[in-house]
């Protein structure tokens, strides 16, 4: 709650300090979308997740329901684990049911896994440091890049998010570590609220 309040205050200060002069349409839209996502407590979506470990690539399809601090993920592919459900609250990122586990290991030093990627992307929407934003595909998509404000491009963990410019639904997210994309999530049926 404190982090959300801080982000809202920083956004308000940015808008009042700059007025709207000098702020691009993409930046205005990015700030508006961030404010909307800060105001909601949850979302539902379907996601196709690709986790790239360099020499191994895993693909999953899942339904995600996030409500406050709890994330519920239900796998629909691959078929061998379809129907498995995980409830994530806090640091627990293992998906397990009746002796079958889907744990492929962390993708970065912070413990990012395919299971934790959807909550990590939503956290970036709400509180990631925006390094760039632009309208793409003739203004139908907004791309928002987040990263370390003191870091150099291509180092550390960076996130790229794409939103439908008219509905503000999250349609795609990527997480890169030291310039290498480790997570790709493509969302459908995204509903915030």
Secondary structure, 3 states (H helix, E strand, C coil): CHHHHHHHHHHHHHHHHHCCCCCCHHHHHHHHHHHHHHHCCEEEEEEEEEEECCCCEEEEEEEEEEECCEEEEEEEECHHHCCCEEEECCCCCCEEECCEEECCCCCCCCCCCCCCHHHHHHHHHHHCCEEEEEEECCCCEEEEEECCCCCCCCCCEEEEEEEECCCCCEEEEEEEECCEEEEEEEEEEEEEC
